[in-house]
Amino acid sequence: MPYRVRSEGGEVKFTSLYEIQRAIAIGLVSPTDELTEAEAENWRKCNTVPGLKDAKLESSGPDSGRWVIPVAALAGLALVLLFTERFRYWGFGLAVLLALGLSQITFKVFQKRRVR
């Protein structure tokens, strides 16, 4: 079902509540903006709609990706150690630890609640 969202900047059309939730997450729509169904004229705040009550702006600041460079450096070190005769087992252990840590991060990301 199509929706319209209006704010001080204008009006935008969306095809689903999921699209509106994603727009809130990236900052395109504010939870306090008003929304209505496509042909209706009864406007209400986005944060009063049951499917959008938990929608909030996702963090995209400098802290959100601060682990990427150290993990890439450790992965490179593990690769170098794997190809040296003397430190092969150290490289293998480091690679296993990195794989376990990244799998935990992946599972946490995919467990986030989403509106469908």
N, C-alpha and C positions, 0 to 999 in steps of 0.2 A: 504494500500500500504506500503510495507516495506521500511525502510530508514536505511542508514548507517551514523554514526557520528564518526568523527575522531578528535583526539587531539594529543598532544605530547605523551600521554601514550598509544595510540593505537586506535583501531577501535571497535565500538560496533554497533550491529544491533538492530533496534527497529521496531515494527509492525505498529505504528501509531504516529501521531504528539502528541497525548495526552500522550503517554508513554515518549516522549522526553520532553514534558513540565514537567511531574512529575520528570524526571531525573534532569532537571535544578533546580526544586524546592528543591530537596534534596542534590544538589551539585555534582551529578555524572557527569553531562554535564555542560559546561560553555556556556553562550550565544554567546561567540566568537568562539566556536568550529565550525568546518565545517560539513555540512551535504549534502547528495545527496540521490536520490532515489536508490533503490537496484541495478539496472543494469546500471544506468547512471554514467558518469564520470565528470559531471560538478558540482564541489563543490562550496558551498556558506556558508556564516556564518549563524548560527542558528537565530541570531537576525534580519536577513533580510527576513526571511520567515514570511508571514502574520499571520499564526497561532501561531507563537512563539515570536512575537515582545514584548508582555507584560509579558512573562515568566521571573520570577526572583527567586532567592534563597529565600526560606522562612526562617524566623527567627526561630532558634531552640536553642537560647541561654538561659541563666538562667532566663531571664525575661519572656519567653513565658509561663512558668507554675507557676509563682510566686503566683497566686491566688488560686491554688488548695488546699494547706494546710490550709489557713484561712477559705475557704469555707467548707472544711471537718470539721474543728473545730466548726464552727458555726452550721453546720448540727447536729453534735453530741450534742452540747449544746441545740439546739431546741428539739432534741429527749428526752434528760433528763428532760427538762422543761415540755414537754408534759405529762410525766408520774408522775409529782408531782402535788398534789392537789392544792396547793397555786398558782403556777405559770403556770398553764396549758394554759391560754390565751396568756401569753407572749411567750411561746413556739410555739403556733399556729401562732401567728403574725410573729415571726422570720422565721418559716418554709415557710410561704406565701411569705415573702420578698425574701428569698433564691430562691424559685421556680420562682418568677418573674425575678430576676436577671439572673439566669441560662438560662431561656428561651430566654432572650434578647441576651445573648452570643451565644446560639445555632442558632438563626435566623441570626446573623451577620456572623457566620462561613459558613452557607449554602448559603449565598448570594454571595459568592466569585465567580468571573467569571472563567469559565473553558473552555478549548478547547475540542471539541467532534469530 
